[in-house]
């Protein structure tokens, strides 16, 4: 599994966009997979936002390639 340290501000924005796209799915088409994607992206967005607001100056978040792929498929 590969990892990458990415800019937390950009990841938070990407997650917000991905969540917006997932919200456009009609209610009848929302299944368990859709719910899992939404929850995972919400968690990543919360972590990225916390890192972006960090006072320590370290505004990076580490994602796996799978997590990054999940976000990028929905923006």
C-alpha positions as CSV (number, residue, x, y, z in Angstrom):
1,X,0.0,0.0,0.0
2,X,1.4,3.4,-0.9
3,X,1.0,6.6,1.1
4,X,1.5,10.3,0.3
5,X,1.6,13.4,2.3
6,X,-0.7,15.9,0.7
7,X,-1.8,19.5,1.3
8,X,-4.6,19.4,3.9
9,X,-6.3,22.5,2.6
10,X,-6.6,21.1,-0.9
11,X,-7.7,17.7,0.4
12,X,-10.4,19.3,2.5
13,X,-11.7,21.2,-0.6
14,X,-11.6,18.1,-2.7
15,X,-13.6,16.2,-0.1
16,X,-16.1,18.9,0.1
17,X,-16.6,18.8,-3.7
18,X,-16.8,15.0,-3.6
19,X,-19.4,15.1,-0.9
20,X,-21.4,17.6,-3.0
21,X,-21.3,15.2,-5.9
22,X,-22.4,12.2,-3.7
23,X,-25.3,14.3,-2.5
24,X,-26.6,14.7,-6.0
25,X,-27.3,10.9,-6.2
26,X,-31.0,10.3,-6.1
27,X,-32.4,8.8,-2.9
28,X,-33.5,5.6,-4.7
29,X,-30.0,5.0,-6.0
30,X,-28.3,5.3,-2.6
31,X,-27.1,1.9,-1.4
32,X,-24.7,0.6,1.2
33,X,-21.7,1.3,-1.1
34,X,-22.8,4.9,-1.5
35,X,-23.2,5.3,2.3
36,X,-19.7,3.8,2.9
37,X,-18.1,6.2,0.4
38,X,-19.9,9.1,1.9
39,X,-18.8,8.2,5.5
40,X,-15.2,7.6,4.4
41,X,-15.0,10.9,2.6
42,X,-16.6,12.7,5.6
43,X,-13.9,11.3,7.9
44,X,-11.1,12.3,5.5
45,X,-12.6,15.8,5.2
46,X,-12.8,16.2,9.0
47,X,-9.1,15.1,9.4
48,X,-8.0,17.3,6.6
49,X,-9.8,20.3,7.9
50,X,-8.3,19.7,11.4
51,X,-4.8,19.5,9.9
52,X,-5.5,22.6,7.8
53,X,-6.4,24.6,10.9
54,X,-3.4,23.3,12.8
55,X,-1.4,26.0,14.6
56,X,1.8,23.9,14.4
57,X,2.4,24.8,10.8
58,X,2.2,21.2,9.6
59,X,-0.7,21.4,7.2
60,X,-0.3,18.0,5.6
61,X,-2.4,14.9,5.7
62,X,-1.2,11.4,4.8
63,X,-3.6,9.4,2.6
64,X,-3.3,5.9,1.1
65,X,-3.5,5.6,-2.6
66,X,-7.0,4.0,-2.1
67,X,-8.3,7.0,-0.1
68,X,-7.0,9.4,-2.7
69,X,-8.6,7.4,-5.5
70,X,-11.9,7.4,-3.6
71,X,-11.9,11.2,-3.4
72,X,-10.7,11.8,-6.9
73,X,-13.4,9.5,-8.4
74,X,-16.1,11.9,-7.0
75,X,-14.8,15.4,-7.8
